[in-house]
Amino acid sequence: MYDITVIGAGITGTFIARELSKYDLSILLLDKENDVSNGTTKANSAIVHAGYDAVEGTLKAKFNVRGNDMFDQICRDLDVPFKRIGSLVTAFNDEEMETIRGLYQRGLNNGVPDMRILEKEEVLEMEANLKESIQGALYAKTGGIVGPWELAIALAENAVENGVKLELNSAVTAIEKGAVGYEVTAGNQIYQTKLVINCAGVYGDRIDQMVNEKSFEIMPNRGEYNLFDKSVGDMVNTVVFGCPSSAGKGTVILPTVHGNLLLGPSADPIDNREDTRTTFAGLTSINDHAKNTLREIGFHNVITSFSGIRAKVATQDFIIEKPKGKEDFINVAGIDSPGLTAAPAIAEYVVEMVKESGDALGLTFNEKEDFNPKRTPSIHFMELSPKEQKQLIEKDPSFGRIICRCEYITEGEIVDVIKRKAGATTLDGVKRRARPGSGRCQGGFCAPRVMEILARELDVDMKDVLKDGKGSYILTEQTK
Ligand SMILES: Cc1cc2nc3c(=O)[nH]c(=O)nc-3n(C[C@H](O)[C@H](O)[C@H](O)COP(=O)(O)OP(=O)(O)OC[C@H]3O[C@@H](n4cnc5c(N)ncnc54)[C@H](O)[C@@H]3O)c2cc1C
Protein backbone atom coordinates (compact mmCIF):
# COMPACT_ATOMS: atom_id res chain seq x y z
CA MET A 1 0.00 0.00 0.00
CA TYR A 2 1.21 3.50 -0.87
CA ASP A 3 0.94 6.27 1.69
CA ILE A 4 0.11 8.88 -0.93
CA THR A 5 -0.90 8.73 -4.61
CA VAL A 6 -0.57 11.86 -6.72
CA ILE A 7 -2.64 11.78 -9.93
CA GLY A 8 -1.13 13.90 -12.70
CA ALA A 9 2.53 14.56 -13.47
CA GLY A 10 2.29 18.16 -14.68
CA ILE A 11 3.99 21.00 -12.84
CA THR A 12 1.55 20.75 -9.90
CA GLY A 13 1.83 16.99 -9.39
CA THR A 14 5.60 16.83 -9.87
CA PHE A 15 6.18 19.71 -7.44
CA ILE A 16 3.97 18.05 -4.82
CA ALA A 17 5.55 14.59 -5.31
CA ARG A 18 9.04 16.06 -5.05
CA GLU A 19 8.11 18.06 -1.91
CA LEU A 20 6.65 14.90 -0.34
CA SER A 21 9.79 12.93 -1.23
CA LYS A 22 11.60 14.84 1.53
CA TYR A 23 9.75 12.58 4.01
CA ASP A 24 9.98 8.90 4.76
CA LEU A 25 6.74 8.06 2.94
CA SER A 26 5.86 5.81 0.02
CA ILE A 27 4.66 8.02 -2.83
CA LEU A 28 3.14 7.03 -6.16
CA LEU A 29 2.92 9.51 -9.05
CA LEU A 30 0.55 8.46 -11.86
CA ASP A 31 0.01 9.94 -15.30
CA LYS A 32 -2.09 8.78 -18.22
CA GLU A 33 0.47 9.96 -20.78
CA ASN A 34 3.74 8.33 -21.84
CA ASP A 35 5.80 11.21 -20.45
CA VAL A 36 5.62 13.71 -17.62
CA SER A 37 4.54 17.25 -18.44
CA ASN A 38 2.40 16.26 -21.42
CA GLY A 39 -0.66 18.31 -20.38
CA THR A 40 -0.94 22.09 -19.96
CA THR A 41 2.56 22.25 -18.54
CA LYS A 42 4.09 21.71 -21.98
CA ALA A 43 2.19 24.56 -23.66
CA ASN A 44 2.00 27.91 -21.88
CA SER A 45 3.70 31.32 -21.82
CA ALA A 46 6.50 30.13 -19.49
CA ILE A 47 6.27 33.30 -17.43
CA VAL A 48 7.07 33.48 -13.74
CA HIS A 49 4.54 36.18 -12.95
CA ALA A 50 5.33 38.96 -10.48
CA GLY A 51 1.87 38.74 -8.86
CA TYR A 52 -0.06 41.97 -9.57
CA ASP A 53 -2.76 40.27 -11.67
CA ALA A 54 -4.49 38.07 -9.16
CA VAL A 55 -7.35 39.59 -7.16
CA GLU A 56 -6.41 40.41 -3.58
CA GLY A 57 -7.17 37.72 -1.02
CA THR A 58 -7.36 34.84 -3.51
CA LEU A 59 -5.22 31.71 -3.42
CA LYS A 60 -3.86 32.82 -6.79
CA ALA A 61 -2.56 36.07 -5.29
CA LYS A 62 -1.05 34.35 -2.24
CA PHE A 63 0.70 31.53 -4.08
CA ASN A 64 1.82 33.63 -7.04
CA VAL A 65 3.92 35.99 -4.92
CA ARG A 66 5.33 33.24 -2.69
CA GLY A 67 5.94 30.92 -5.68
CA ASN A 68 7.78 33.64 -7.62
CA ASP A 69 10.14 34.09 -4.68
CA MET A 70 11.00 30.37 -4.63
CA PHE A 71 12.13 30.07 -8.26
CA ASP A 72 15.81 31.08 -7.94
CA GLN A 73 16.63 28.35 -5.44
CA ILE A 74 14.59 25.58 -7.01
CA CYS A 75 15.90 26.22 -10.52
CA ARG A 76 19.48 26.35 -9.21
CA ASP A 77 19.00 23.04 -7.38
CA LEU A 78 17.43 21.32 -10.36
CA ASP A 79 19.60 22.89 -13.08
CA VAL A 80 16.62 24.37 -14.94
CA PRO A 81 16.80 27.51 -17.12
CA PHE A 82 15.27 30.53 -15.33
CA LYS A 83 15.85 34.24 -16.02
CA ARG A 84 14.49 37.11 -13.95
CA ILE A 85 14.22 39.54 -16.87
CA GLY A 86 11.38 41.72 -15.49
CA SER A 87 7.97 42.37 -17.01
CA LEU A 88 6.12 45.35 -18.48
CA VAL A 89 2.40 45.91 -18.85
CA THR A 90 2.10 48.41 -21.68
CA ALA A 91 -0.36 51.30 -21.86
CA PHE A 92 -1.10 53.06 -25.16
CA ASN A 93 -3.88 55.43 -24.01
CA ASP A 94 -5.29 57.14 -20.93
CA GLU A 95 -7.67 54.31 -20.14
CA GLU A 96 -4.83 51.79 -20.19
CA MET A 97 -2.72 54.10 -18.00
CA GLU A 98 -5.58 54.00 -15.50
CA THR A 99 -5.61 50.18 -15.69
CA ILE A 100 -1.88 49.86 -15.01
CA ARG A 101 -2.16 52.20 -12.03
CA GLY A 102 -4.85 49.86 -10.71
CA LEU A 103 -2.55 46.88 -11.28
CA TYR A 104 0.27 48.67 -9.47
CA GLN A 105 -1.98 49.20 -6.45
CA ARG A 106 -3.13 45.57 -6.57
CA GLY A 107 0.50 44.47 -6.74
CA LEU A 108 1.24 46.51 -3.59
CA ASN A 109 -1.75 44.93 -1.84
CA ASN A 110 -0.53 41.46 -2.89
CA GLY A 111 2.99 42.17 -1.57
CA VAL A 112 4.77 42.35 -4.95
CA PRO A 113 8.18 44.03 -4.50
CA ASP A 114 10.09 46.26 -6.93
CA MET A 115 7.34 47.68 -9.16
CA ARG A 116 7.28 51.09 -10.84
CA ILE A 117 5.09 53.01 -13.29
CA LEU A 118 7.38 54.05 -16.14
CA GLU A 119 7.00 57.11 -18.36
CA LYS A 120 7.10 56.78 -22.15
CA GLU A 121 10.84 57.61 -22.44
CA GLU A 122 11.84 55.04 -19.84
CA VAL A 123 9.77 52.35 -21.53
CA LEU A 124 11.33 53.07 -24.91
CA GLU A 125 14.80 53.01 -23.36
CA MET A 126 14.04 49.52 -22.09
CA GLU A 127 12.18 48.31 -25.18
CA ALA A 128 13.28 50.22 -28.27
CA ASN A 129 11.07 48.11 -30.58
CA LEU A 130 7.80 49.24 -29.01
CA LYS A 131 5.64 51.63 -31.02
CA GLU A 132 6.34 55.33 -30.47
CA SER A 133 2.71 55.79 -29.39
CA ILE A 134 3.35 54.00 -26.06
CA GLN A 135 2.33 56.19 -23.10
CA GLY A 136 3.78 54.27 -20.17
CA ALA A 137 4.05 50.85 -18.54
CA LEU A 138 3.97 49.02 -15.25
CA TYR A 139 7.41 47.52 -14.65
CA ALA A 140 7.87 44.59 -12.26
CA LYS A 141 11.47 43.60 -11.66
CA THR A 142 10.60 40.16 -10.28
CA GLY A 143 8.86 38.92 -13.45
CA GLY A 144 10.78 36.12 -15.14
CA ILE A 145 10.85 33.30 -17.66
CA VAL A 146 11.47 29.60 -17.12
CA GLY A 147 11.57 26.32 -19.05
CA PRO A 148 8.19 24.94 -17.87
CA TRP A 149 8.50 21.36 -19.11
CA GLU A 150 12.19 21.28 -18.22
CA LEU A 151 11.17 22.16 -14.66
CA ALA A 152 8.46 19.47 -14.44
CA ILE A 153 10.82 16.87 -15.93
CA ALA A 154 13.58 17.89 -13.50
CA LEU A 155 11.15 17.68 -10.56
CA ALA A 156 10.03 14.21 -11.66
CA GLU A 157 13.64 13.06 -12.07
CA ASN A 158 14.57 14.41 -8.66
CA ALA A 159 11.44 12.96 -7.04
CA VAL A 160 12.25 9.52 -8.50
CA GLU A 161 15.87 9.86 -7.36
CA ASN A 162 14.43 10.48 -3.88
CA GLY A 163 12.23 7.39 -3.90
CA VAL A 164 8.95 8.37 -5.62
CA LYS A 165 7.50 5.65 -7.85
CA LEU A 166 6.48 7.13 -11.22
CA GLU A 167 4.02 5.18 -13.36
CA LEU A 168 3.32 6.55 -16.84
CA ASN A 169 0.74 5.22 -19.34
CA SER A 170 -1.49 4.86 -16.28
CA ALA A 171 -4.82 6.58 -16.84
CA VAL A 172 -6.86 6.55 -13.64
CA THR A 173 -10.27 5.18 -14.56
CA ALA A 174 -11.77 4.42 -11.13
CA ILE A 175 -11.17 5.19 -7.46
CA GLU A 176 -12.99 2.97 -4.93
CA LYS A 177 -13.05 3.23 -1.18
CA GLY A 178 -10.99 0.34 0.28
CA ALA A 179 -10.88 -1.10 3.81
CA VAL A 180 -8.22 1.55 4.41
CA GLY A 181 -7.90 4.47 2.01
CA TYR A 182 -8.61 3.89 -1.67
CA GLU A 183 -8.12 1.43 -4.51
CA VAL A 184 -7.03 3.37 -7.57
CA THR A 185 -7.45 1.66 -10.94
CA ALA A 186 -4.87 2.97 -13.40
CA GLY A 187 -3.91 1.24 -16.63
CA ASN A 188 -4.28 -2.44 -15.86
CA GLN A 189 -3.20 -2.09 -12.22
CA ILE A 190 -5.02 -1.47 -8.97
CA TYR A 191 -3.05 0.55 -6.43
CA GLN A 192 -3.93 0.79 -2.75
CA THR A 193 -3.26 4.12 -1.13
CA LYS A 194 -4.06 5.93 2.11
CA LEU A 195 -4.47 9.34 0.50
CA VAL A 196 -5.13 10.67 -3.01
CA ILE A 197 -4.00 14.06 -4.33
CA ASN A 198 -5.82 15.06 -7.50
CA CYS A 199 -3.58 17.12 -9.82
CA ALA A 200 -5.17 16.02 -13.09
CA GLY A 201 -5.30 19.43 -14.80
CA VAL A 202 -8.17 19.71 -17.29
CA TYR A 203 -9.51 16.38 -15.98
CA GLY A 204 -9.49 17.46 -12.33
CA ASP A 205 -13.30 17.45 -12.10
CA ARG A 206 -13.53 13.93 -13.58
CA ILE A 207 -11.08 12.53 -11.00
CA ASP A 208 -12.89 14.37 -8.19
CA GLN A 209 -16.24 12.95 -9.23
CA MET A 210 -14.90 9.38 -9.10
CA VAL A 211 -15.08 9.83 -5.31
CA ASN A 212 -16.94 12.99 -4.38
CA GLU A 213 -20.20 14.85 -5.04
CA LYS A 214 -19.80 17.24 -7.97
CA SER A 215 -18.66 20.61 -6.61
CA PHE A 216 -16.83 22.17 -9.56
CA GLU A 217 -16.50 21.83 -13.29
CA ILE A 218 -13.50 22.48 -15.51
CA MET A 219 -14.24 24.86 -18.39
CA PRO A 220 -11.42 24.36 -20.89
CA ASN A 221 -10.07 27.48 -22.54
CA ARG A 222 -7.49 27.39 -25.32
CA GLY A 223 -4.54 29.73 -25.81
CA GLU A 224 -2.65 29.74 -29.12
CA TYR A 225 0.94 30.82 -29.79
CA ASN A 226 3.45 31.61 -32.51
CA LEU A 227 7.09 30.81 -31.79
CA PHE A 228 9.71 32.78 -33.72
CA ASP A 229 13.25 31.90 -34.75
CA LYS A 230 16.17 32.91 -32.53
CA SER A 231 17.25 35.51 -35.11
CA VAL A 232 14.44 37.75 -33.73
CA GLY A 233 14.70 36.60 -30.10
CA ASP A 234 16.02 40.01 -29.06
CA MET A 235 13.00 41.99 -30.36
CA VAL A 236 12.11 42.47 -26.69
CA ASN A 237 14.24 42.19 -23.55
CA THR A 238 11.50 41.79 -20.95
CA VAL A 239 8.11 40.08 -20.77
CA VAL A 240 5.91 42.61 -22.60
CA PHE A 241 2.20 42.27 -21.75
CA GLY A 242 -0.58 44.05 -23.51
CA CYS A 243 -2.92 45.85 -21.15
CA PRO A 244 -5.40 43.40 -19.57
CA SER A 245 -9.08 43.69 -20.32
CA SER A 246 -12.22 41.77 -19.40
CA ALA A 247 -11.01 39.08 -21.88
CA GLY A 248 -7.96 38.23 -19.75
CA LYS A 249 -4.38 39.10 -18.95
CA GLY A 250 -3.71 40.19 -22.49
CA THR A 251 -1.37 38.94 -25.19
CA VAL A 252 2.33 38.74 -24.38
CA ILE A 253 5.51 39.16 -26.38
CA LEU A 254 8.57 37.70 -24.68
CA PRO A 255 11.92 36.05 -25.21
CA THR A 256 12.13 32.38 -24.19
CA VAL A 257 14.89 31.02 -21.97
CA HIS A 258 16.47 29.53 -25.09
CA GLY A 259 16.49 32.82 -27.02
CA ASN A 260 13.43 32.49 -29.28
CA LEU A 261 10.60 35.02 -29.39
CA LEU A 262 7.16 33.88 -28.19
CA LEU A 263 3.85 35.57 -29.04
CA GLY A 264 0.48 34.64 -27.54
CA PRO A 265 -1.81 33.44 -26.11
CA SER A 266 -5.32 33.86 -27.43
CA ALA A 267 -8.20 32.95 -25.07
CA ASP A 268 -11.09 30.86 -26.41
CA PRO A 269 -13.55 28.69 -24.52
CA ILE A 270 -13.70 25.20 -26.09
CA ASP A 271 -15.70 22.01 -25.48
CA ASN A 272 -13.09 19.33 -26.14
CA ARG A 273 -10.33 19.18 -23.52
CA GLU A 274 -7.95 17.58 -26.03
CA ASP A 275 -8.48 20.16 -28.76
CA THR A 276 -4.99 21.64 -29.04
CA ARG A 277 -5.48 22.86 -32.61
CA THR A 278 -4.23 26.22 -33.75
CA THR A 279 -6.72 28.22 -35.76
CA PHE A 280 -6.63 31.05 -38.28
CA ALA A 281 -8.74 33.24 -35.96
CA GLY A 282 -6.63 32.52 -32.86
CA LEU A 283 -3.30 33.17 -34.55
CA THR A 284 -4.64 36.26 -36.35
CA SER A 285 -5.72 37.77 -33.03
CA ILE A 286 -2.24 37.39 -31.50
CA ASN A 287 -0.49 38.53 -34.68
CA ASP A 288 -2.65 41.67 -34.72
CA HIS A 289 -1.60 42.37 -31.16
CA ALA A 290 2.08 42.17 -32.16
CA LYS A 291 1.49 44.48 -35.14
CA ASN A 292 -0.19 47.02 -32.84
CA THR A 293 2.59 46.85 -30.24
CA LEU A 294 5.90 46.53 -32.09
CA ARG A 295 7.40 48.84 -34.71
CA GLU A 296 7.93 45.83 -36.97
CA ILE A 297 7.70 42.08 -36.80
CA GLY A 298 8.45 39.56 -39.56
CA PHE A 299 5.98 36.69 -39.48
CA HIS A 300 8.21 34.74 -41.92
CA ASN A 301 10.32 34.06 -38.82
CA VAL A 302 7.57 31.95 -37.19
CA ILE A 303 9.01 28.44 -36.84
CA THR A 304 6.04 26.75 -35.18
CA SER A 305 2.60 27.35 -33.69
CA PHE A 306 1.01 25.53 -30.78
CA SER A 307 -1.72 25.83 -28.16
CA GLY A 308 -2.36 24.95 -24.52
CA ILE A 309 -5.59 24.43 -22.56
CA ARG A 310 -6.42 26.36 -19.39
CA ALA A 311 -8.31 24.47 -16.66
CA LYS A 312 -10.71 27.28 -15.76
CA VAL A 313 -13.35 27.04 -13.02
CA ALA A 314 -16.32 29.29 -12.23
CA THR A 315 -14.76 30.83 -9.08
CA GLN A 316 -11.70 31.92 -11.15
CA ASP A 317 -9.50 30.84 -8.21
CA PHE A 318 -7.46 27.71 -7.49
CA ILE A 319 -9.39 24.93 -5.73
CA ILE A 320 -7.01 23.46 -3.15
CA GLU A 321 -9.08 21.68 -0.54
CA LYS A 322 -10.22 18.45 1.01
CA PRO A 323 -13.81 17.68 0.02
CA LYS A 324 -16.18 18.10 2.99
CA GLY A 325 -15.71 15.42 5.64
CA LYS A 326 -12.68 13.81 3.95
CA GLU A 327 -9.16 13.66 5.33
CA ASP A 328 -7.84 11.31 2.65
CA PHE A 329 -8.51 13.20 -0.59
CA ILE A 330 -7.12 16.55 -1.70
CA ASN A 331 -8.21 18.41 -4.82
CA VAL A 332 -5.61 20.64 -6.46
CA ALA A 333 -7.81 21.79 -9.31
CA GLY A 334 -8.63 24.81 -11.44
CA ILE A 335 -4.91 25.47 -11.68
CA ASP A 336 -4.92 27.86 -14.60
CA SER A 337 -2.58 30.84 -14.83
CA PRO A 338 -0.52 31.64 -12.73
CA GLY A 339 -0.31 27.94 -11.91
CA LEU A 340 3.23 27.50 -13.18
CA THR A 341 4.47 30.36 -11.00
CA ALA A 342 2.41 29.30 -8.00
CA ALA A 343 3.32 25.59 -8.19
CA PRO A 344 6.20 25.58 -5.65
CA ALA A 345 4.06 27.45 -3.12
CA ILE A 346 1.05 25.20 -3.81
CA ALA A 347 3.27 22.17 -3.11
CA GLU A 348 4.42 23.64 0.21
CA TYR A 349 0.78 24.30 1.19
CA VAL A 350 -0.47 20.86 0.10
CA VAL A 351 2.23 19.14 2.16
CA GLU A 352 0.94 21.05 5.21
CA MET A 353 -2.59 19.81 4.37
CA VAL A 354 -1.27 16.25 4.15
CA LYS A 355 0.46 16.65 7.52
CA GLU A 356 -2.83 17.78 9.08
CA SER A 357 -4.36 14.47 7.93
CA GLY A 358 -1.36 12.54 9.25
CA ASP A 359 -2.86 11.38 12.57
CA ALA A 360 -6.19 10.34 11.03
CA LEU A 361 -4.40 8.30 8.34
CA GLY A 362 -1.54 6.95 10.46
CA LEU A 363 1.12 8.84 8.49
CA THR A 364 4.29 10.05 10.19
CA PHE A 365 6.46 12.76 8.71
CA ASN A 366 10.09 11.94 9.38
CA GLU A 367 12.42 13.97 7.19
CA LYS A 368 14.80 11.76 5.22
CA GLU A 369 18.41 12.23 6.13
CA ASP A 370 19.52 11.34 2.61
CA PHE A 371 17.09 13.60 0.67
CA ASN A 372 19.05 15.08 -2.22
CA PRO A 373 17.60 18.41 -3.44
CA LYS A 374 19.90 18.51 -6.46
CA ARG A 375 19.52 16.48 -9.60
CA THR A 376 22.46 15.31 -11.66
CA PRO A 377 23.00 18.27 -14.03
CA SER A 378 22.41 17.73 -17.75
CA ILE A 379 25.30 18.11 -20.16
CA HIS A 380 25.03 21.06 -22.56
CA PHE A 381 27.93 20.42 -24.94
CA MET A 382 27.90 23.83 -26.63
CA GLU A 383 28.14 25.60 -23.28
CA LEU A 384 31.41 23.83 -22.39
CA SER A 385 34.86 25.34 -23.00
CA PRO A 386 36.85 23.86 -25.93
CA LYS A 387 39.06 22.09 -23.38
CA GLU A 388 36.06 20.55 -21.59
CA GLN A 389 34.53 19.53 -24.94
CA LYS A 390 37.76 17.78 -25.95
CA GLN A 391 37.96 15.93 -22.62
CA LEU A 392 34.34 14.84 -22.90
CA ILE A 393 34.79 13.53 -26.45
CA GLU A 394 37.91 11.61 -25.36
CA LYS A 395 35.86 9.98 -22.59
CA ASP A 396 32.78 9.38 -24.77
CA PRO A 397 33.09 9.88 -28.57
CA SER A 398 29.29 10.20 -28.93
CA PHE A 399 29.69 13.80 -27.71
CA GLY A 400 31.71 14.43 -30.86
CA ARG A 401 28.78 13.62 -33.14
CA ILE A 402 26.40 16.57 -33.78
CA ILE A 403 22.86 15.30 -34.42
CA CYS A 404 20.89 18.57 -34.42
CA ARG A 405 22.66 21.16 -36.54
CA CYS A 406 20.28 24.00 -35.68
CA GLU A 407 20.80 23.75 -31.90
CA TYR A 408 24.17 21.90 -31.99
CA ILE A 409 23.00 18.93 -29.94
CA THR A 410 25.28 15.91 -29.74
CA GLU A 411 24.45 12.22 -29.70
CA GLY A 412 25.86 12.02 -26.16
CA GLU A 413 23.29 14.54 -24.87
CA ILE A 414 20.44 12.62 -26.50
CA VAL A 415 21.57 9.30 -25.03
CA ASP A 416 21.90 11.00 -21.62
CA VAL A 417 18.25 12.19 -21.58
CA ILE A 418 17.00 8.77 -22.68
CA LYS A 419 18.95 7.00 -19.94
CA ARG A 420 17.99 9.31 -17.09
CA LYS A 421 15.38 8.47 -14.46
CA ALA A 422 12.01 9.51 -15.93
CA GLY A 423 13.92 9.58 -19.23
CA ALA A 424 12.64 10.34 -22.72
CA THR A 425 10.94 7.59 -24.74
CA THR A 426 9.58 9.65 -27.66
CA LEU A 427 10.88 12.11 -30.25
CA ASP A 428 9.22 15.07 -28.51
CA GLY A 429 10.33 13.73 -25.12
CA VAL A 430 13.94 13.99 -26.34
CA LYS A 431 13.20 17.43 -27.85
CA ARG A 432 11.80 18.75 -24.56
CA ARG A 433 14.83 17.54 -22.63
CA ALA A 434 17.79 18.09 -24.97
CA ARG A 435 16.30 20.35 -27.69
CA PRO A 436 17.08 18.53 -30.98
CA GLY A 437 14.32 19.62 -33.36
CA SER A 438 13.70 22.93 -31.55
CA GLY A 439 15.56 25.02 -34.11
CA ARG A 440 14.65 26.59 -37.42
CA CYS A 441 14.25 23.27 -39.29
CA GLN A 442 11.97 21.88 -36.53
CA GLY A 443 13.50 18.41 -36.77
CA GLY A 444 13.45 18.17 -40.57
CA PHE A 445 17.05 16.96 -40.57
CA CYS A 446 17.63 15.45 -37.13
CA ALA A 447 14.32 13.64 -36.46
CA PRO A 448 15.28 10.40 -38.32
CA ARG A 449 18.62 10.29 -36.51
CA VAL A 450 17.02 10.86 -33.11
CA MET A 451 14.56 8.07 -33.93
CA GLU A 452 17.47 5.73 -34.69
CA ILE A 453 19.07 6.58 -31.35
CA LEU A 454 15.76 6.07 -29.50
CA ALA A 455 15.22 2.70 -31.20
CA ARG A 456 18.76 1.60 -30.37
CA GLU A 457 18.79 2.77 -26.73
CA LEU A 458 15.26 1.53 -25.91
CA ASP A 459 15.77 -1.64 -27.94
CA VAL A 460 12.56 -1.18 -29.93
CA ASP A 461 11.78 -1.27 -33.64
CA MET A 462 12.05 2.09 -35.50
CA LYS A 463 8.36 1.69 -36.41
CA ASP A 464 7.46 1.75 -32.72
CA VAL A 465 9.16 5.06 -32.01
CA LEU A 466 6.45 7.66 -31.33
CA LYS A 467 6.47 11.37 -32.04
CA ASP A 468 4.73 12.25 -28.77
CA GLY A 469 1.55 10.85 -27.23
CA LYS A 470 0.06 7.39 -27.58
CA GLY A 471 -0.53 6.35 -31.20
CA SER A 472 1.58 9.15 -32.72
CA TYR A 473 3.46 6.75 -35.01
CA ILE A 474 5.81 8.27 -37.56
CA LEU A 475 6.70 5.27 -39.75
CA THR A 476 4.33 2.64 -41.08
CA GLU A 477 6.52 0.15 -42.97
CA GLN A 478 9.86 -0.31 -44.68
CA THR A 479 9.86 0.69 -48.35
CA LYS A 480 13.45 -0.08 -49.39
C1 LIG B 1 -2.24 29.31 -22.72
C2 LIG B 1 -1.71 29.21 -21.32
C3 LIG B 1 -0.75 30.09 -20.86
C4 LIG B 1 -0.28 30.01 -19.55
N1 LIG B 1 0.75 30.81 -19.16
C5 LIG B 1 1.23 30.71 -17.91
C6 LIG B 1 2.34 31.49 -17.50
O1 LIG B 1 2.97 32.16 -18.30
N2 LIG B 1 2.71 31.45 -16.20
C7 LIG B 1 2.06 30.70 -15.29
O2 LIG B 1 2.41 30.76 -14.13
N3 LIG B 1 1.06 29.89 -15.67
C8 LIG B 1 0.65 29.87 -16.95
N4 LIG B 1 -0.36 29.05 -17.36
C9 LIG B 1 -0.92 28.12 -16.40
C10 LIG B 1 -0.04 26.88 -16.24
O3 LIG B 1 0.44 26.43 -17.48
C11 LIG B 1 -0.86 25.81 -15.55
O4 LIG B 1 -1.37 26.35 -14.37
C12 LIG B 1 -0.07 24.58 -15.21
O5 LIG B 1 0.70 24.11 -16.29
C13 LIG B 1 -1.03 23.51 -14.73
O6 LIG B 1 -0.27 22.39 -14.36
P1 LIG B 1 -1.00 21.10 -13.82
O7 LIG B 1 0.08 20.19 -13.37
O8 LIG B 1 -2.04 21.48 -12.83
O9 LIG B 1 -1.78 20.53 -15.08
P2 LIG B 1 -1.20 19.68 -16.31
O10 LIG B 1 0.12 20.14 -16.74
O11 LIG B 1 -2.28 19.63 -17.33
O12 LIG B 1 -1.00 18.24 -15.69
C14 LIG B 1 -2.09 17.39 -15.40
C15 LIG B 1 -1.64 15.97 -15.67
O13 LIG B 1 -2.67 15.07 -15.28
C16 LIG B 1 -2.66 13.99 -16.18
N5 LIG B 1 -3.98 13.33 -16.11
C17 LIG B 1 -5.17 13.84 -16.47
N6 LIG B 1 -6.15 12.92 -16.28
C18 LIG B 1 -5.55 11.81 -15.80
C19 LIG B 1 -6.00 10.52 -15.44
N7 LIG B 1 -7.30 10.18 -15.54
N8 LIG B 1 -5.10 9.62 -14.99
C20 LIG B 1 -3.79 9.93 -14.89
N9 LIG B 1 -3.30 11.15 -15.24
C21 LIG B 1 -4.16 12.07 -15.68
C22 LIG B 1 -2.38 14.64 -17.52
O14 LIG B 1 -1.87 13.71 -18.45
C23 LIG B 1 -1.37 15.72 -17.14
O15 LIG B 1 -0.05 15.31 -17.33
C24 LIG B 1 -0.82 29.07 -18.67
C25 LIG B 1 -1.76 28.15 -19.14
C26 LIG B 1 -2.17 28.20 -20.47
C27 LIG B 1 -3.10 27.17 -20.99
PDBQT file of the ligand as one rigid body, heavy atoms in Angstrom, charges set to zero:
ROOT
HETATM    1  C1  LIG A 501      -2.242  29.312 -22.719  1.00  0.00    +0.000 C 
HETATM    2  C2  LIG A 501      -1.709  29.211 -21.320  1.00  0.00    +0.000 A 
HETATM    3  C3  LIG A 501      -0.753  30.093 -20.855  1.00  0.00    +0.000 A 
HETATM    4  C4  LIG A 501      -0.277  30.008 -19.553  1.00  0.00    +0.000 A 
HETATM    5  N1  LIG A 501       0.754  30.807 -19.163  1.00  0.00    +0.000 NA
HETATM    6  C5  LIG A 501       1.235  30.714 -17.908  1.00  0.00    +0.000 A 
HETATM    7  C6  LIG A 501       2.337  31.494 -17.501  1.00  0.00    +0.000 A 
HETATM    8  O1  LIG A 501       2.968  32.158 -18.302  1.00  0.00    +0.000 OA
HETATM    9  N2  LIG A 501       2.710  31.446 -16.205  1.00  0.00    +0.000 N 
HETATM   10  C7  LIG A 501       2.062  30.699 -15.295  1.00  0.00    +0.000 A 
HETATM   11  O2  LIG A 501       2.407  30.763 -14.127  1.00  0.00    +0.000 OA
HETATM   12  N3  LIG A 501       1.059  29.887 -15.667  1.00  0.00    +0.000 NA
HETATM   13  C8  LIG A 501       0.648  29.872 -16.949  1.00  0.00    +0.000 A 
HETATM   14  N4  LIG A 501      -0.356  29.052 -17.360  1.00  0.00    +0.000 N 
HETATM   15  C9  LIG A 501      -0.916  28.117 -16.398  1.00  0.00    +0.000 C 
HETATM   16  C10 LIG A 501      -0.037  26.885 -16.240  1.00  0.00    +0.000 C 
HETATM   17  O3  LIG A 501       0.435  26.431 -17.483  1.00  0.00    +0.000 OA
HETATM   18  C11 LIG A 501      -0.864  25.809 -15.555  1.00  0.00    +0.000 C 
HETATM   19  O4  LIG A 501      -1.371  26.346 -14.374  1.00  0.00    +0.000 OA
HETATM   20  C12 LIG A 501      -0.067  24.579 -15.207  1.00  0.00    +0.000 C 
HETATM   21  O5  LIG A 501       0.701  24.109 -16.294  1.00  0.00    +0.000 OA
HETATM   22  C13 LIG A 501      -1.026  23.505 -14.728  1.00  0.00    +0.000 C 
HETATM   23  O6  LIG A 501      -0.271  22.388 -14.361  1.00  0.00    +0.000 OA
HETATM   24  P1  LIG A 501      -0.996  21.100 -13.819  1.00  0.00    +0.000 P 
HETATM   25  O7  LIG A 501       0.078  20.192 -13.375  1.00  0.00    +0.000 OA
HETATM   26  O8  LIG A 501      -2.038  21.484 -12.832  1.00  0.00    +0.000 OA
HETATM   27  O9  LIG A 501      -1.782  20.528 -15.083  1.00  0.00    +0.000 OA
HETATM   28  P2  LIG A 501      -1.202  19.677 -16.314  1.00  0.00    +0.000 P 
HETATM   29  O10 LIG A 501       0.121  20.137 -16.743  1.00  0.00    +0.000 OA
HETATM   30  O11 LIG A 501      -2.276  19.635 -17.329  1.00  0.00    +0.000 OA
HETATM   31  O12 LIG A 501      -1.003  18.242 -15.685  1.00  0.00    +0.000 OA
HETATM   32  C14 LIG A 501      -2.088  17.386 -15.400  1.00  0.00    +0.000 C 
HETATM   33  C15 LIG A 501      -1.639  15.974 -15.670  1.00  0.00    +0.000 C 
HETATM   34  O13 LIG A 501      -2.672  15.073 -15.279  1.00  0.00    +0.000 OA
HETATM   35  C16 LIG A 501      -2.659  13.990 -16.176  1.00  0.00    +0.000 C 
HETATM   36  N5  LIG A 501      -3.977  13.333 -16.113  1.00  0.00    +0.000 N 
HETATM   37  C17 LIG A 501      -5.173  13.844 -16.468  1.00  0.00    +0.000 A 
HETATM   38  N6  LIG A 501      -6.145  12.921 -16.284  1.00  0.00    +0.000 NA
HETATM   39  C18 LIG A 501      -5.545  11.808 -15.802  1.00  0.00    +0.000 A 
HETATM   40  C19 LIG A 501      -6.004  10.522 -15.437  1.00  0.00    +0.000 A 
HETATM   41  N7  LIG A 501      -7.301  10.176 -15.535  1.00  0.00    +0.000 N 
HETATM   42  N8  LIG A 501      -5.102   9.621 -14.987  1.00  0.00    +0.000 NA
HETATM   43  C20 LIG A 501      -3.786   9.926 -14.894  1.00  0.00    +0.000 A 
HETATM   44  N9  LIG A 501      -3.299  11.146 -15.242  1.00  0.00    +0.000 NA
HETATM   45  C21 LIG A 501      -4.159  12.073 -15.684  1.00  0.00    +0.000 A 
HETATM   46  C22 LIG A 501      -2.381  14.643 -17.522  1.00  0.00    +0.000 C 
HETATM   47  O14 LIG A 501      -1.873  13.713 -18.454  1.00  0.00    +0.000 OA
HETATM   48  C23 LIG A 501      -1.373  15.725 -17.141  1.00  0.00    +0.000 C 
HETATM   49  O15 LIG A 501      -0.047  15.310 -17.325  1.00  0.00    +0.000 OA
HETATM   50  C24 LIG A 501      -0.817  29.066 -18.673  1.00  0.00    +0.000 A 
HETATM   51  C25 LIG A 501      -1.763  28.154 -19.144  1.00  0.00    +0.000 A 
HETATM   52  C26 LIG A 501      -2.172  28.201 -20.468  1.00  0.00    +0.000 A 
HETATM   53  C27 LIG A 501      -3.104  27.169 -20.992  1.00  0.00    +0.000 C 
ENDROOT
TORSDOF 0
